[in-house]
Amino acid sequence: MRAIWVIILIFIAACASKKEVVRIEPVKTDTTATDSVEYELIVFDTGFETWYLTNSHPSWYHSQEYYEMWNQRFVNAWNYEYNSSRYHNLLDAPINYDSNIDYGLEVNHKLFYYFQYVQHVLKIPLLSDAPHLSGY
């Protein structure tokens, strides 16, 4: 009887609709004093936050331009792999990252480390010349 329940649960999990993996969205703030928009990175992988807190350097370790440059390359590689169907079952959705938008240092830092997580923990190769994390 237990085996039947396990099979049913596996079937339900396999039939679940695909969800976003990562999303960058504006955060609603009081804009009466300023005319700026803040962004927040939402990662749907439950293992990422713990890994991020234990493996990332402080956001000031590199410049925002450094993170933006690598993020643009990672996003291009991610979307290429997503569209090529090679990792389509692992990459649930394309990532919409606009290099003309200033997402800020914190969002770019976290996105950079999400790509590190994808490459080193999930073992999905995106860029062969990506920065190497110590310990991996």
PASE-307295 format. One record per residue (C-alpha): x, y, z. Coordinates in Angstrom, 1 decimal. Layout:
N
<r><xx>X</xx><yy>Y</yy><zz>Z</zz></r>
...
This chain:
136
<r><xx>0.0</xx><yy>0.0</yy><zz>0.0</zz></r>
<r><xx>2.8</xx><yy>2.4</yy><zz>0.9</zz></r>
<r><xx>4.4</xx><yy>1.7</yy><zz>-2.6</zz></r>
<r><xx>1.2</xx><yy>2.8</yy><zz>-4.3</zz></r>
<r><xx>1.2</xx><yy>6.1</yy><zz>-2.4</zz></r>
<r><xx>4.8</xx><yy>6.7</yy><zz>-3.3</zz></r>
<r><xx>4.1</xx><yy>6.1</yy><zz>-7.0</zz></r>
<r><xx>1.1</xx><yy>8.4</yy><zz>-6.8</zz></r>
<r><xx>3.2</xx><yy>11.2</yy><zz>-5.2</zz></r>
<r><xx>5.9</xx><yy>10.8</yy><zz>-7.8</zz></r>
<r><xx>3.3</xx><yy>10.9</yy><zz>-10.6</zz></r>
<r><xx>1.8</xx><yy>14.1</yy><zz>-9.1</zz></r>
<r><xx>5.2</xx><yy>15.7</yy><zz>-8.7</zz></r>
<r><xx>6.2</xx><yy>14.8</yy><zz>-12.3</zz></r>
<r><xx>3.0</xx><yy>16.3</yy><zz>-13.6</zz></r>
<r><xx>3.3</xx><yy>19.6</yy><zz>-11.8</zz></r>
<r><xx>3.5</xx><yy>22.6</yy><zz>-14.0</zz></r>
<r><xx>6.9</xx><yy>24.3</yy><zz>-14.5</zz></r>
<r><xx>7.6</xx><yy>27.3</yy><zz>-12.3</zz></r>
<r><xx>10.0</xx><yy>30.2</yy><zz>-12.5</zz></r>
<r><xx>13.4</xx><yy>29.6</yy><zz>-11.2</zz></r>
<r><xx>14.5</xx><yy>33.1</yy><zz>-10.6</zz></r>
<r><xx>12.7</xx><yy>36.4</yy><zz>-11.0</zz></r>
<r><xx>13.8</xx><yy>40.1</yy><zz>-10.7</zz></r>
<r><xx>11.0</xx><yy>42.4</yy><zz>-9.8</zz></r>
<r><xx>10.5</xx><yy>45.9</yy><zz>-8.7</zz></r>
<r><xx>9.9</xx><yy>46.5</yy><zz>-5.0</zz></r>
<r><xx>7.1</xx><yy>48.9</yy><zz>-4.2</zz></r>
<r><xx>8.5</xx><yy>51.7</yy><zz>-2.0</zz></r>
<r><xx>7.3</xx><yy>55.1</yy><zz>-1.0</zz></r>
<r><xx>8.5</xx><yy>57.2</yy><zz>-4.0</zz></r>
<r><xx>7.3</xx><yy>60.6</yy><zz>-2.7</zz></r>
<r><xx>10.8</xx><yy>61.6</yy><zz>-1.5</zz></r>
<r><xx>12.7</xx><yy>60.0</yy><zz>-4.4</zz></r>
<r><xx>12.2</xx><yy>59.1</yy><zz>-8.0</zz></r>
<r><xx>14.0</xx><yy>55.7</yy><zz>-7.8</zz></r>
<r><xx>12.9</xx><yy>52.1</yy><zz>-8.2</zz></r>
<r><xx>14.4</xx><yy>49.3</yy><zz>-6.1</zz></r>
<r><xx>14.6</xx><yy>45.7</yy><zz>-7.3</zz></r>
<r><xx>14.5</xx><yy>42.4</yy><zz>-5.5</zz></r>
<r><xx>15.8</xx><yy>39.0</yy><zz>-6.7</zz></r>
<r><xx>13.5</xx><yy>36.1</yy><zz>-5.9</zz></r>
<r><xx>15.0</xx><yy>32.6</yy><zz>-6.2</zz></r>
<r><xx>12.6</xx><yy>29.7</yy><zz>-6.0</zz></r>
<r><xx>15.3</xx><yy>27.0</yy><zz>-5.4</zz></r>
<r><xx>14.9</xx><yy>26.2</yy><zz>-1.7</zz></r>
<r><xx>18.6</xx><yy>25.2</yy><zz>-1.3</zz></r>
<r><xx>20.0</xx><yy>28.5</yy><zz>-2.7</zz></r>
<r><xx>19.5</xx><yy>30.8</yy><zz>0.3</zz></r>
<r><xx>21.5</xx><yy>28.6</yy><zz>2.7</zz></r>
<r><xx>24.2</xx><yy>28.1</yy><zz>0.2</zz></r>
<r><xx>24.3</xx><yy>31.8</yy><zz>-0.6</zz></r>
<r><xx>24.6</xx><yy>32.8</yy><zz>3.0</zz></r>
<r><xx>27.5</xx><yy>30.3</yy><zz>3.6</zz></r>
<r><xx>29.4</xx><yy>30.7</yy><zz>0.3</zz></r>
<r><xx>29.1</xx><yy>34.3</yy><zz>-0.9</zz></r>
<r><xx>31.6</xx><yy>37.1</yy><zz>-0.4</zz></r>
<r><xx>30.3</xx><yy>40.5</yy><zz>0.7</zz></r>
<r><xx>28.6</xx><yy>42.4</yy><zz>-2.1</zz></r>
<r><xx>31.4</xx><yy>45.0</yy><zz>-2.0</zz></r>
<r><xx>34.0</xx><yy>42.3</yy><zz>-2.8</zz></r>
<r><xx>33.6</xx><yy>43.2</yy><zz>-6.5</zz></r>
<r><xx>32.2</xx><yy>46.3</yy><zz>-8.3</zz></r>
<r><xx>28.6</xx><yy>46.5</yy><zz>-9.6</zz></r>
<r><xx>30.1</xx><yy>46.6</yy><zz>-13.1</zz></r>
<r><xx>31.9</xx><yy>43.4</yy><zz>-12.5</zz></r>
<r><xx>28.7</xx><yy>41.6</yy><zz>-11.4</zz></r>
<r><xx>26.7</xx><yy>43.2</yy><zz>-14.3</zz></r>
<r><xx>29.2</xx><yy>42.0</yy><zz>-16.9</zz></r>
<r><xx>29.2</xx><yy>38.5</yy><zz>-15.6</zz></r>
<r><xx>25.4</xx><yy>38.4</yy><zz>-15.1</zz></r>
<r><xx>24.8</xx><yy>39.5</yy><zz>-18.7</zz></r>
<r><xx>27.1</xx><yy>36.7</yy><zz>-19.9</zz></r>
<r><xx>25.4</xx><yy>34.1</yy><zz>-17.6</zz></r>
<r><xx>21.9</xx><yy>35.2</yy><zz>-18.6</zz></r>
<r><xx>22.9</xx><yy>34.9</yy><zz>-22.3</zz></r>
<r><xx>24.3</xx><yy>31.4</yy><zz>-21.7</zz></r>
<r><xx>21.2</xx><yy>30.4</yy><zz>-19.5</zz></r>
<r><xx>18.7</xx><yy>31.6</yy><zz>-22.1</zz></r>
<r><xx>20.7</xx><yy>29.9</yy><zz>-24.9</zz></r>
<r><xx>20.7</xx><yy>26.6</yy><zz>-23.0</zz></r>
<r><xx>17.0</xx><yy>27.0</yy><zz>-22.2</zz></r>
<r><xx>16.1</xx><yy>27.6</yy><zz>-25.8</zz></r>
<r><xx>18.4</xx><yy>24.8</yy><zz>-27.1</zz></r>
<r><xx>16.5</xx><yy>22.2</yy><zz>-25.1</zz></r>
<r><xx>19.8</xx><yy>20.7</yy><zz>-23.8</zz></r>
<r><xx>18.9</xx><yy>21.5</yy><zz>-20.2</zz></r>
<r><xx>15.3</xx><yy>22.5</yy><zz>-20.8</zz></r>
<r><xx>14.1</xx><yy>20.1</yy><zz>-18.1</zz></r>
<r><xx>16.5</xx><yy>21.7</yy><zz>-15.6</zz></r>
<r><xx>16.1</xx><yy>25.3</yy><zz>-16.6</zz></r>
<r><xx>12.5</xx><yy>26.0</yy><zz>-16.1</zz></r>
<r><xx>12.2</xx><yy>29.4</yy><zz>-17.7</zz></r>
<r><xx>14.3</xx><yy>32.1</yy><zz>-19.4</zz></r>
<r><xx>15.7</xx><yy>34.9</yy><zz>-17.3</zz></r>
<r><xx>14.7</xx><yy>38.4</yy><zz>-18.3</zz></r>
<r><xx>17.7</xx><yy>40.6</yy><zz>-17.4</zz></r>
<r><xx>18.0</xx><yy>44.0</yy><zz>-19.0</zz></r>
<r><xx>21.5</xx><yy>45.4</yy><zz>-19.0</zz></r>
<r><xx>20.1</xx><yy>48.9</yy><zz>-19.4</zz></r>
<r><xx>18.4</xx><yy>48.7</yy><zz>-16.0</zz></r>
<r><xx>20.3</xx><yy>49.5</yy><zz>-12.8</zz></r>
<r><xx>19.2</xx><yy>46.7</yy><zz>-10.5</zz></r>
<r><xx>21.7</xx><yy>47.8</yy><zz>-7.9</zz></r>
<r><xx>24.7</xx><yy>46.1</yy><zz>-6.3</zz></r>
<r><xx>22.8</xx><yy>43.7</yy><zz>-4.0</zz></r>
<r><xx>20.6</xx><yy>42.2</yy><zz>-6.8</zz></r>
<r><xx>23.5</xx><yy>41.9</yy><zz>-9.1</zz></r>
<r><xx>25.6</xx><yy>40.3</yy><zz>-6.4</zz></r>
<r><xx>22.9</xx><yy>37.7</yy><zz>-5.5</zz></r>
<r><xx>22.2</xx><yy>36.9</yy><zz>-9.2</zz></r>
<r><xx>25.9</xx><yy>36.4</yy><zz>-9.8</zz></r>
<r><xx>26.0</xx><yy>33.9</yy><zz>-6.9</zz></r>
<r><xx>22.9</xx><yy>32.2</yy><zz>-8.1</zz></r>
<r><xx>24.7</xx><yy>31.4</yy><zz>-11.3</zz></r>
<r><xx>27.7</xx><yy>30.1</yy><zz>-9.2</zz></r>
<r><xx>25.2</xx><yy>27.9</yy><zz>-7.4</zz></r>
<r><xx>23.8</xx><yy>26.6</yy><zz>-10.7</zz></r>
<r><xx>27.3</xx><yy>25.7</yy><zz>-12.0</zz></r>
<r><xx>28.8</xx><yy>24.3</yy><zz>-8.8</zz></r>
<r><xx>25.9</xx><yy>22.8</yy><zz>-6.9</zz></r>
<r><xx>23.4</xx><yy>21.9</yy><zz>-9.6</zz></r>
<r><xx>26.3</xx><yy>21.0</yy><zz>-12.0</zz></r>
<r><xx>24.8</xx><yy>22.8</yy><zz>-15.0</zz></r>
<r><xx>27.7</xx><yy>24.2</yy><zz>-17.0</zz></r>
<r><xx>26.9</xx><yy>27.7</yy><zz>-18.3</zz></r>
<r><xx>30.3</xx><yy>29.4</yy><zz>-18.9</zz></r>
<r><xx>33.6</xx><yy>27.6</yy><zz>-19.2</zz></r>
<r><xx>35.5</xx><yy>30.7</yy><zz>-18.3</zz></r>
<r><xx>33.4</xx><yy>31.8</yy><zz>-15.3</zz></r>
<r><xx>35.1</xx><yy>32.9</yy><zz>-12.1</zz></r>
<r><xx>36.1</xx><yy>30.0</yy><zz>-9.9</zz></r>
<r><xx>34.8</xx><yy>29.9</yy><zz>-6.3</zz></r>
<r><xx>37.2</xx><yy>28.8</yy><zz>-3.7</zz></r>
<r><xx>36.2</xx><yy>25.3</yy><zz>-2.4</zz></r>
<r><xx>34.7</xx><yy>24.2</yy><zz>-5.7</zz></r>
